Amino acid sequence: MDGAAEHNSPEECESPESSSPEFHSPEECESAPALEFGLASRDACSNGTLENSSDSQPGVSSLPTPTSIQTPTATPTTSPSPAPSETDLSLGVAGQLESSCGDSDGQQDPSESPQEVASVSPKDLIQVGNNDIEVKNTLLSLQDRVRLLEIELNERNNWVQQKVMQATQAVSKERQELNALRAERDEALRFKKDQKALEESTLKRKAELETLLRKEKAEVLRLKNENAEVRAELQAAKLSAAESVATYEEAAKREKKGAKRAQGWEKQKAKLQEELSEEKRKLTQFQQVLAQAKERHLQAEVRWRQEEKAKEEAVSRADKEKRAKEQAESAFKRREEATRRKAEQDKQRLRDDVERLTQELSSLRAAESANLVTASWDSPVTTMGMVGGRFGLKEHERLARELAELQDSLRRSSALPLPRDRECVMCMSEEMSVVFLPCAHQVVCIECNELHEKKGMRDCPSCRTPIQQRIRVYGASC
């Protein structure tokens, strides 16, 4: 009974205090206790020593039972190879014990008499029964350990799948950020080209207006010269008319004098009448020339006034266009400067928010990884770590949503249009934000994904691969 009391119970084998620090891997933790127990039991049975008053069996009392297995820090790409079955090891150990005990019983000296066999004390028989009970307890503890290891193996496989999904999401996010930066660069180049074309058209229009103004000035100068010539002709016509009037008056005087002398001057009268008629004809011609000169003067004056008015209108129009162009340029520069300052401020604020949320996500991921590494699955600390992990996951999702909203705000503040390679293949208006697994294609938006799923479609629209899982991607616009 004393020897049986010294053996460790299954609860003591499973406790963290009874685990040996010499084992660091699951294979060492599984194989070492079984082999040690088998060797010790086989030696005990082969030697034929049944008395075990105060000493415990070697190997059974020091069974190491690891309670925590170190989680690998690097994300594996494939599932880890399963460890040897603990059930097979326990069955092998039990078989070795039975065979060893059977051999020891079979190799018993036949020369021993029944009296010697009957001389075995009841205390020894009780001790042998206790040893059998201890062996059964050990087998039960090993079976419990096998079940725990199978549960831990399933949890490790789930952890590996989760890490693979996180790596896929990180790659998709980096690709989206690269596409957003490329689109921003193309938009900046296009804006520079448009601004250069606007400046060239403005300079060309200015040169045309200057050329038109020079032509108008030359035309005005020509009209001034023509007006001066017409005025000179009018002055000459006035002088000629004055001379004609003086000549007519002189002729009239001569006619009067001739009338006095009419009687004796018949021939002279006829001559004078001819001269008078000739002078009258000249006077009529001079009057006609004077009327034509006046008419030309009036026409030239009207044309000059029209040209002056056209010149004034052209100059005023040129001034208006020049002032309008200057006002448009100044307003455009003010709007451009205000827009640029506002965009820079919004970008800086959004970048600060994105950086802050990225740091919070990194800290949450680091805390979650530390909890997974240090927590034990079968202890109260593990239970609290799992609860904290769920809360950390909720916080992670909230921060991811806030990060997506900030990236959308950054895209809207930059006034960047949606690239064609980011449009949904179904509605062609919203951004792709759902990833299909296992093909990892991101081709539809949230609304089209819900419609696609409600209609019972189970294939990817891009490659026709059966869809096993649909994942919402946050922050796809950046």
Buried (B, 14 or more C-beta within 10 A) or exposed (E): EEBBEBBBEBEBBBBEEBBBEEBEEBEBBBBBBBBBBBBBBBBBBEEEEBEBEEEBBBBBBBBBBBBBBEBEEEEEEEEEEEBEEBEEBBBEBBEBBEEBBEEBEEEEEEEEEEEEEEEEEEEEEEBBEBBEEBBEBBBEBBBBBBEBBBEBBEEBEEBBEEBBEEEBBEEBBEEBBEBBEEBBEEBEEEEEEEEEEEEEEEEEEEEEBEEEBEEBEEBBEEBEEBBEEBEEBBEEBEEBBEEBEEBBEEBEEBBEEBEEEEEEBEEEBEEBEEEBEEBEEBBEEBEEBBEEBEEBBEEBEEBBEEBEEEBEEBBEEBEEEEEEBEEEEEEEEEEEEEEEEEBEEBBEBBEEBBEBBEEBBEEBEEBBEEBBEEBBBBBEBBEEBEEBBEEBEEBBEEBBBBBBBBBBBBBEBBEBEBBEEBBBEBEEEBBBBBBBBEBBBBBBBBBBBEBBEEEEEEEBBEEEBEBEEBBBBBBBBB
